[in-house]
């Protein structure tokens, strides 16, 4: 595969080293940091510091990475942390979709990330951190986080915001850091689900965690969390709660769009013809629900398909119905040695 130069504003980053070195590399590659304009105001310094201490307890390398990033950008590390610590997702449209399927021939996952085109950070990041598992996945909005990805052990994680009531802000780990922590610490879906249930959360979210042999939907509210299992070898996650313990937190919101996408994804996989990858591509390209978004307020910014047993991962930098998927090297603790590996820093 020739070296991939993705269309702007997409970037590919392959970084390795200590957490502080990785942060410094990213800080030098990035333009001056600005908080995303659609985020609510940053939390007060006391709440931000309490959240920072929790991250330092649950995954210290992230704090070291932010310190390296801040130094490279000439920022105060506490100010940078306060800017990336998001405590609310009210009044935002959410439409991300993911599905996993386990069959005798293999285990596959597909996922669309949907948001407004205003989101300019769309970075595919490969990391080989000292002391953590290597991973490859998409980073959006702010440095350090991860919205989906795979790791060297065969674990896939995707993040889905949920339309639900939010309690008053309290110390917790920001939502966009959860997949990153799971990918760097966990080798299986069971391990990832167990850790996700223990982490203190600030905001409502769903996670799809999958490995070559099993997977779980982890449905999370700051006041409650539960696990949902696959049905007939298929696990689908969108932006609403399915577990009875979590449903009351959704209030009286209109969930029909999220429910339609979940139903269409499941239908494509369960009743469609062809190999798993073909069914996944049709599911992710669905325009009936729709799963594939082309509207200003609902645009599919990227899509991923991964074969967890075959250890292949492909990303499309745009709607999957019209954007080609490009294969990328499976993350490795040794080196980016795939013949089609993108040029680091591209």
Secondary structure, 3 states (H helix, E strand, C coil): CCCCCCCCCEEEEEEEECHHHHHHHHHHHCCCCCCCCCCCCCCCHHHHHHHHHHHHHHCHHHHHHHHHHHHHHCCCHHHHHHHHCCCCCCCCCCCCEEEEEEECCEEEEEEEEEECCCCCCEEEEEEEECCCCCEEEEEECCCCCCCEEEECCCCEEEEEECCCCCCCCCCCECHHHHHHHHHHHCCCHHHHHHHHHHCCECCCEEEEEECCCCEEEEEEECCEEEEEECECCEEEECCCCCCHHHHHHHCCCCCHHHHHHHHHHHHHHHHCCCCHHHHHHHHHCCCCCCCCCEECCEEEEEEEEEECCCCEEEEECCCCCCCCCEEECCCCCCCCCCCCCCCCCC
